[in-house]
Amino acid sequence: MKNRILIFSLFLSICAYSQDTAIRFEGIIKVDGFSKKTLYKNSLQANNIIFNNDSCRMQFKNEFDGKIVLKCNFKYATNDSNESKILNGIIDYDLTVISMKGSYQYILTNFIHDASDPNGRNMGLIKSQNRIIDGVLIGLWSRRQSEMRLAVENAAIEILATLDSLMKISH
């Protein structure tokens, strides 16, 4: 009987884990008439223009591969005034841009919440789905994660729109 309970508990953990995947935005944008070298230079310029501050730092760049990797963050403030002290903080994320002839690929991933207050609540990796265990939605965690997912989605739209406009500048 104990073995069955253990196996059943393990099964529930695996099911719950499989529903929690990290948020990831990725895509390939066509930029006809642009060389790999021009797009790589544009990605470096985009880094200098929109990401050149304390909220972003270059982790890796390689002209041959046309790749840059940035570690960035943005400020997060909850809409719930009762939880602002424990949840307000920053959300870190990784941005990768890979330049190719006539297109570039972007990858935004690893969105991690870190509370500003030392006594705050770090929510950690922000997941793409609600936590559901045995068909039951986990309420408070889900509400907080949902609000953070929305903040991440809004930030991603703004980041990608700005990146796209800067990548299409011809020199």
N, C-alpha and C positions, 0 to 999 in steps of 0.2 A: 504494500500500500504506500509506504514512504517513497519507494522508487517511482511509483506512478505520479504521486504529487510532485516530486522533484522534476520528473520529465515534463509534466503539465506546466509547471512554473517556468521551466526553461523554454518551452514552446511559446508561452505568453510573452516572455522577455524578447524572444527572437521576433515575434509578430510586432510587438511595440517598437522594437529597434528598426525593423524594416520600414516602418511608416515614418520614421524621423530621418530625413535626408537633408543635408546642408543645402541652403539656397545657392543657386548657381545660375548666372546669366551668361550666355555665350552665343556668338553668332559670327558670321562672315559677311562683311559689307563690301560690295563691289564698288570700285572707284576706277572706272575705265580711264585709260590713258595715263595712269600714274605708275611709275616704276617702283620696284621694291625699295630702292634707295631713297626715293622721294618720300614714300610713305613712312619709312623708318625715321627719316629726319623730322617729318611732321609729328610722329609719335613722341620724339624727344622734345620738340617745341611745345606740344600739348602738355607734356610733363612740366616744362618750364613756366608755361602760362597759367594753367589751371591747378597744377598740383605742386607748385614750387612754394611751399610754406611748411609750417610745422606739422601739418596734417598728412603729409605724404613724403615718403623717402624711396629713392631708387634702391631696389634690392639686386637687380641684375639687368645688364644690357649687353647685347651681342649684335653687332652690325651685320655680320655674316648671316646669321639666322634671322635677322630682322626682328628681334624679340627684346621687349623690355618688360620687367616685372616690378610693380610698385606695391609697397605696403602703405595703405592710406587709412584714414578714419574720418568720421564726421560726428558732430555733436548730436546726441539723442536726448530728447525731452519728452516724457510721457504726457499724455493728455489728462491723466488722472492726478489731480492735485493732492490726493491723499497718499499717493505713492511716489511723488516726485523726488523726495529725499532719498528713497531707497533705489529708484530706477534710473534717474537722470545720469547721464554719463556720455560715453563715446561708443561708437561701433566701429571696430577695425575691419578692414577687408583687404583682399588682394586684387589687383588689377593687372592683367597680362595683355599686352598688345603684340601681335605677331604680324609683321608686314610681309606681303607677298606681291608679286607683280599683278597690278590691277585690282587688288583687294587687301583687306586686313581682317584679322580675327581678333575679337576681344573676349576676355574671360573675366568675369567678376565673381569672386567666390570667397569662402571663409569669413563670413560676417560674424563677428564675435562681439558681444556686448560686455562692457566693463563699466560698472557704476563708479561715479565720481567720489561719492562719499565712502570713506573707509568702512562704515557700517552698512553700506548699501548692499543690494542684492545683484551679484553678477549673474546674468542669465546665460552666459557662455555662448556656444555656437547657436545661431538662430536657424531654426529648422524650416523646411518648406511645407510641412504639414502639421496638423494638430496631433497632439499625443492622444492616441486612442488605445485603451487597454481593455480587451474583452468586450468591445463594442461600447465602452463608456468613454465619453469625452472628458479629459481631465481639465476641469474648469478654469481655475485661477491661472495656472501655468499656460493654458491655451489662450486665454484672453491677453495675457502679457506678450506671449509669443506672436499672436496675431497682430497686435499693435506694432510690435517691432518689425514684423514682416512688411507691414504697410510702409513704415518709415524707410526700410531698405529698398522696397520697390520704387518709392518716390525718389530716393537718392540715386538709384541706378538709372532711372529715366533721365534725370538731370545730367548725371555724369556722362552717359552715353550720347546724349544730344550734343553736349559741348565737345566731347571727343570727336564725334562725327564731323562737326563743322570745322574743327581744326585740322582734321586729317585730309580734308578736301581742298586745302589751300595749295595752289601751284606756285612754285618759286621760279 
